[in-house]
Amino acid sequence: MRMPEKAVATLIAKIAEYWDAVLAVIIGVFGGGLAYLGEVKSGVRRWDCATFLLSVTSAGFFSFVTYMICIDLFHWTPGLSVACSGMVAHLGADKVKQMLTDFFTKRLS
């Protein structure tokens, strides 16, 4: 039987190993939540709990993907990659999709 102390120690070791990626997701979730609340305050959106959770979740996912792209593709430092992923998460999924669509439409035409 496995001891719970060993499982906790293993979990902490894995979190420490991937701390930068975990931090990128945490900052992304925070940035996505702030972006949604800002849109609610300015009157662009109405408050809805399900929409808030979807916005926060998609921001966390976008921040992780952006972090991995910055680390692996651009070979940036972890700190700069976390900052970049937080900014992308704050922008939100809709705005990032619009920016990428505009970029590739201009490149291909």
Stockholm file with secondary structure:
# STOCKHOLM 1.0

chainA/1-109         MRMPEKAVATLIAKIAEYWDAVLAVIIGVFGGGLAYLGEVKSGVRRWDCATFLLSVTSAGFFSFVTYMICIDLFHWTPGLSVACSGMVAHLGADKVKQMLTDFFTKRLS
#=GR chainA/1-109 SS CCCHHHHHHHHHHHHHHTHHHHHHHHHHHHHHHHHHHHHHHHTSSCCCHHHHHHHHHHHHHHHHHHHHHHHHTSCCCHHHHHHHHHHHHHHCHHHHHHHHHHHHHHHHC
#=GC SS_cons         CCCHHHHHHHHHHHHHHTHHHHHHHHHHHHHHHHHHHHHHHHTSSCCCHHHHHHHHHHHHHHHHHHHHHHHHTSCCCHHHHHHHHHHHHHHCHHHHHHHHHHHHHHHHC
//
